Amino acid sequence: MHKVINKKDLIIIIQAPHEIIYALTLYEKYHKNTNLSIAVVKIKSSYQYLETLNLNLSSLLFIPYPKIKSFYSLHSLINLKLAINRAINDNFSHVRNAQIYFFGNAFDYFTIPILLNLKANNECTFLSSNAFNNDLNAAKNLNQYRIKDYLLLIIFWWLSGHKLDISIRNVILLIPEKHSIKFKLINDNPAEVLNKYSKVFEFKKPSILFFESPSASISISNYQEVLLKIISLLNKQDINIYIKPHPQKGYSSFLEKTNVIILNQNIPGELINTQNINLILGINSSSIIKIAKKSPELRVFSLVELFSFYDSYNFVKTNARNIIDNSTGIEIIHNIDDFEKIIKSIK
């Protein structure tokens, strides 16, 4: 049984792997003069990584995400509401007058109701960085609502007791000022945190680091074919290939039969020391965006244009391009010939 957070704590709630660096920024700022706790929701690998750091915390909690078969099934929704109440009672039942920080205000059907419950007796602050201000946080106008949107709002009102909004990407949205929640910007590239917590691997030059996720094959029709072609070209140039698995979903199983090196998936990509890496490759990982920003001297490439997306997932490619086009320091490779030219220049 894990320790219940005591009242008057400072509590950081982590909902996604890229938020670890924000949590560590707050930890460095506050841990010496507060009773600081961290609660990790859903992502077990993030919890396991934080365990290895032996931070000076009052509590480090892992809160599993409930599995629901259908968001529109009454049985599933009842189970979800019970899971939300259980998470509150097991972990936060005695929390009063605490400062609570969180970093995600959209889509999360489990954590958002928990936060709305906590804000009744605590001060909640939503922290975000300019790097992730996108259409996920833009609310629809009422005249844009679909019947499905109204149904989603009714469900969330029942789950949380609060009226929320719908983003233009058709997901639930918590707008801080409408719920007496503070909003602050946070530095997404804190040098002192990066220097202190960066993980050093023995990368052998020449080398590339590829951020990979098996879920890419859901939206991309030729994912395995193109990725194997890329690996073959790199092998011909005797370039060492390091794979950073997705922190939650791991890596594609077909990579086990290739000449690559799989890194520990628990390590946040932003905290990998890239000093001996020649190139960073990815599709639309948030990690490559942050690496490009923190290391402008490093060449970072998106391979999004090398893949063919299923028609029903073209929006994934469009969203990826929008994020990349609005990011600093990421180059897009448009075809395999260009990729081959680039890797031949690696020394």
N, C-alpha and C positions, 0 to 999 in steps of 0.2 A: 504494500500500500504506500503510494507516494505521499509526501508531506503536503498538507494543505497550506496554502498561502496565508500568512498572518495579516491582520489589518494594518493599515498605514504603511504598506509596502509600495514601492515603485514596481510596476508590473509591465513587462514587455511581452507582447503577444506576436509570435511569428507565424505567418500563414503561408509563406512561400520561401524557397531556398535563397533567392536573391536578397531577402530581408535580413539574413544573418549579419551582413556587413553593417546594416543600420543598427541592429541590436548591439553589436560589439562597439559601435560608436557611442551609443547611449551608456553602455556598461563602463567604458573608459571614463566617461564624464561623471557618472553618478555613483559607482559602486562603493566608493570610499566613505560616502556620507549618507547612504540610504540602505534600507533593507530591500535589496533588489532581487526580483524573481523573474524568470523567463518561462513562458508557457509556449510550447511548440505544438501547433495544431496540424495534424495529418501527416506531415513529412517526417517519417521515422529517421531517415538519414541525417536530417538537420539536427534532430535531437541527439543522435549518436555522435555527430561531430562535436557539438557543444559539450557533451560529456567528456570528450578527450581533452578539452582545454582546462579542466579543473578550475573553473571560474569561482570567484568568491561570491556565491549566491545564497540567498535564503532558501530558494527552491528552484529546481529545474524540473518542469513538468512536461510530460507528453500526453496530449489529448487526441486519441484516435478519432478519425472521421467515420461517421456512421455510413454504412453501405445501404443505399436505397435503390430498389429496382426501377421505380418510375416516380418522378417528381409529382406526377398528377394522379398517383394512386393513393386513395384514402388510407389504406393499410400502411403504405410506406411513409406517408406524412405523419401519421400517428406515432410510428416508430421514431421518426426524425424528431418530433417534438419531445418525446420521452428522452431521447439521447441528448438533446439540448438541455433539458432540465437536469438530467443526471450529471452532465459536464459542469453545470453551474453549481450544483449541490456538492459534488465531490471535490471541486477545486477552488471555488470562489465564494462559498457560502458565508464566510466570516469577513469578507473584504469590505471595508468601509473607509471612506476618506483617503483612498489610494490614488496615486497618479498612474494612469494606464495609457501606454503608448501602443499604437497599432499602425500597420502600413498598407493594409488592403481594404478598400471600401466598395468593391464591386464583386458580383458573381457568387461570393461565398455564402451559401445558404445555411451553413452551420455556425460559423463564427460571428457573422453579423448579428443574429438574434442574441448571442451570448454577450456581445459588446453593448447592445442596446439595453440589456438587463443590467449590466454592470454600471452603466453611466447614470443610473438612478441615484446611486449612493457614492459615486466616485467621479473624479475628473478625468475624462477621456480626451486624448489628443490623437488626431490622425496626422501622421507624418508622411510626406511624399517628396519626391525629387523631380526636378524639371525633366529628367530623362524619361520619366514614365507618365508625363502629362499628355494623354492622347484621347482618342474618341471614346475609350472605355469609360472616361469620367465625364462625358458630355451627356446631359439628360435630354430625353425626347420632350418635345412639346406635346401638350395634351391632344392636339389634333392629329398627331402621328401615331397615337396608341392603336394597337390591334386588340381584338377580343382576347387573344392569348396574353397580352400585357396586363389587361385588367385582372385576368385570372391569377397571374403571377403575383400581382400586388395584394390580392385577397389572401392568397396562401401565406405571403410573408407577414401580412397583418395578423393572421391567425398564429403564426409561429412566434412573432416578436411583440405583437401589440402595438406596432408602429407603422405609419404610412411611409413607404419608401418611394423611390423613383425608378424609372426604367431608362437605361442608357441607350444611345443610338445604335449600340451593338446588341440590343435586345436582352440585356442581362440586368439583374437587380442592382440598384445603385443607392448607396448611403451618402447623402450630401451632408457634410458635417454641420454646417450652420443651421440646418433645419432640425437638428436633434441636439442642440446645445453641446456640440462636440467641437473642440478647438481644432484649428488646422495650422500646421507649420511646415515649412520647407526643411528638408534635411540634406546635408552634404552627401552625395552618392559616391564621392571619391576621396575619402578621408585618408590622407597620407600616413598619419600616425598609426591608424588601425591596419592599413595595408602592410606597412613595414613590420609591425609587431606580429601579425598573425599569418603572414604569407607562408605558404607551405613550399619548401624547396624539394623538388624531385631531381634525380640525377638524369636530366635530359641529355642525350648524346647528339651532338651536332653532326650533320645537318638534321633538323627535325621540324615536324609540324605538330600542332595540337588541334585536334578536331573535336568539337562539341557535338555529341551524337545522341539521338534518342530513338528508340524503336517505334515510337508513336508517329514518326514521320511517314512511315509506310502506310498509315491510315489515309492520309491525304495525297500521297505521291504515288503515282502508278509505276514509275520506273526507279524507285528509290534504291533497291538492292543492286540493280543493274548498273546504275550510274556510280554508286558508291564503290562498288567492286572495280569499276574502270578507273576511278580516281586512285584507289589503293594500288592497283597494278602500275599505273604511271609513276607513282611515288616510289614503289619498289624498284622499278627500272633505274631510277636515279639514285638508288641507295640512300633514300631519305627515311629516317626513323619516323614512324607514325605512332603518336600517342593519342589514345581515345579517352576523352572525358565523358563518362556516362551521365545520363540524366539523373539528378539526385533522387527522383522518385521512381522512374520507370526503367532505369538501368540502361543497357545497351542492346543492340540487335544481335540475336544469337548467331547469325551467319558470320559475324566478325571473329568468332572463335576459331574459324578455319582459315583465317588470313594472317598475314605477317604484320600484326599490330601489337601494341602494348596497351593494355587496359588499366587505367588509373582507378584509384579508390573513388567510388561515386559519392561518398560522404563529404569529401572536401569541396567547399564552394568554389566554383570556377573562378570567381573574382579574386580568390585568395591563393591561387596557384602562381608561384613565382615563375614568370615567363622569360627570365633572363637569357636562357640558352635555347629559346625557341625561335626558329626563323620565320614561321608563318602561323597565323591562327586562322582556322577554318570553321565555318558553321553555316547554318541556314538563317535562323532568326532568333537565336538564343539571346536572352538578356545579358548573359555573361560576355559575349563578344562585344556587345555595345559598351559595357563598362570597361573591358580590357582596352578597347580602342581609345576610350577617353583617358584612362589612367596612364597608358603607354603609347603616346603619339609616335614614338620612334619605331614601333612594331607594326608590321604590315598585317592587317586584319581583313579577311575576305568573307563575303557571303556567297554561298553557292546556289542561292534560291533560283536563279535563272537557268541552272543546268538541269532542273527537274521538271517533269510534266505532272501537273496536279489534276486529279479527277475533277470533272466539271462541277460537282457539288461542293468542292473544296477550293475553288478558285479564290474565294474570299480570303482564305488563309494566305495565299501568295500575295494578294493585294495588301492585306494588313502588314505582312512581313516587309514588303517593299516600302510602305509608308513609314514604318518604324525605322528602317535602315536609311531611307532617304533623308529622314529628319535627325539622323545621328551623325556624330563626328568621327571621321577617321576610318570608316568602313568602305572598302571597295567591293564592287560587284563583278564577279566573273561571268561573262555572258555565254561562253562556249568552251568546250573541252580543249580546242586548239589554243585558246588564250591561257587556259590553266596550264597546259604543257609548257608553254613559253615561260610562264612565271616560275615554275618549279625548276626549269633548266637553269635559271639564273641564280638558284640557291647555292651557296658555297659553304 
